[in-house]
Amino acid sequence: MTDTPPTVTESAIRGIACRCPRCGKGKLYSGFLTLAPRCESCGLDYAFIDAGDGPAIFIIMLAGAIVVAAALIVEVKYQPPFWVHAALWLPLIVITTILPLRSMKALLIALQFHHKAAEGQLIERDPK
């Protein structure tokens, strides 16, 4: 491990690969979306991590745009019965939401670590 901090690109690659944001070697998850308590390689404590709803919001917006656009195009061009819509779009919804969620969460965690993002704090001002 070098002392030079990683670039944003390196941090993003570590995130997409679901690896430790500091060393890039240890696993970030112990389950599908369950974070490990710490990095098995460098020992970074993952207690600082708070991705919140950010990854889910990004995924919902992107998946929604893809699925709605595709459904509208198919409806206008072919006017299939409702069961065809269900057969086409339910699997697409699952694929476009569940599969990228793990990488998106890890990406946001890596960027949070890279930029040293933390909870906001109020600054006391001198009342002079």
C-alpha positions in Angstrom: 0.0 0.0 0.0 1.5 3.4 -1.0 1.1 6.6 0.9 -0.2 8.5 -2.1 -4.0 8.8 -2.1 -5.9 7.2 -5.0 -7.3 9.3 -7.8 -11.0 9.6 -8.3 -10.8 7.1 -11.1 -9.0 4.5 -8.9 -11.6 5.1 -6.2 -14.4 4.6 -8.6 -12.9 1.4 -10.0 -12.5 0.1 -6.4 -16.1 0.9 -5.7 -17.5 -0.8 -8.8 -15.3 -3.9 -8.0 -16.9 -3.9 -4.5 -13.4 -3.7 -2.9 -12.1 -1.7 0.1 -12.0 2.0 -0.7 -8.6 2.4 1.0 -6.5 -0.5 -0.2 -8.6 -2.0 -3.1 -7.9 -5.5 -2.0 -10.3 -6.5 0.8 -14.0 -7.3 0.2 -16.5 -4.6 1.0 -19.5 -6.9 1.5 -20.0 -10.0 3.7 -23.4 -10.6 2.0 -25.3 -9.3 -1.0 -25.7 -5.8 0.4 -24.5 -6.4 4.0 -21.2 -4.6 4.7 -18.3 -6.4 6.3 -17.3 -4.9 9.7 -13.8 -4.0 8.4 -11.4 -4.7 5.6 -9.8 -8.1 5.8 -6.6 -6.7 4.1 -5.8 -3.3 5.6 -8.2 -3.3 8.6 -10.2 -0.2 7.6 -13.2 0.0 9.9 -16.4 0.4 7.8 -18.4 2.1 10.6 -18.1 5.4 8.8 -20.1 4.2 5.8 -23.5 5.7 5.3 -24.7 5.4 1.7 -28.3 6.0 2.7 -30.8 5.8 -0.1 -28.6 7.3 -2.7 -27.7 4.1 -4.6 -31.4 3.0 -4.7 -32.5 6.4 -6.0 -30.0 6.4 -8.8 -30.9 2.9 -9.8 -34.7 3.6 -9.7 -34.3 6.7 -11.8 -32.1 5.0 -14.4 -34.1 1.7 -14.5 -37.4 3.6 -14.6 -36.3 5.7 -17.6 -35.1 2.5 -19.5 -38.2 0.4 -18.7 -40.8 3.1 -19.4 -39.1 4.2 -22.6 -38.9 0.6 -23.8 -42.5 -0.2 -22.8 -43.8 2.9 -24.6 -42.0 2.1 -27.8 -43.3 -1.5 -27.8 -46.8 -0.3 -27.0 -46.9 2.3 -29.7 -45.3 0.0 -32.4 -46.9 -3.4 -31.7 -49.8 -2.9 -29.2 -49.3 -6.3 -27.6 -51.7 -7.8 -25.0 -51.0 -7.0 -21.3 -49.5 -10.4 -20.6 -46.7 -9.7 -23.1 -45.9 -6.4 -21.3 -45.7 -8.4 -18.0 -43.5 -11.0 -19.5 -41.2 -8.4 -21.0 -41.0 -5.7 -18.3 -41.0 -7.6 -15.0 -37.7 -9.4 -15.8 -36.2 -6.2 -17.2 -37.2 -4.3 -14.0 -35.5 -7.0 -11.9 -32.4 -7.0 -14.1 -32.0 -3.2 -14.2 -32.6 -2.7 -10.4 -31.2 -5.6 -8.5 -28.1 -6.4 -10.4 -26.4 -2.9 -10.4 -27.5 -2.0 -6.9 -24.5 -3.7 -5.2 -21.9 -2.0 -7.4 -23.7 1.4 -7.2 -23.7 1.2 -3.4 -20.0 0.3 -3.4 -19.3 3.1 -5.8 -20.9 5.7 -3.6 -19.1 4.4 -0.6 -15.8 4.6 -2.4 -16.5 8.2 -3.5 -17.6 9.0 0.1 -14.3 7.7 1.4 -12.3 9.4 -1.4 -13.8 12.8 -0.7 -13.8 12.4 3.1 -17.5 13.1 3.1 -19.1 13.2 6.6 -22.2 14.4 8.3 -22.7 18.1 8.2 -21.8 20.1 11.3 -22.9 23.6 12.4 -20.1 26.1 12.9 -20.2 28.3 15.9 -19.7 31.9 14.9 -18.2 34.5 17.1 -21.1 37.0 18.0 -18.9 40.2 17.7 
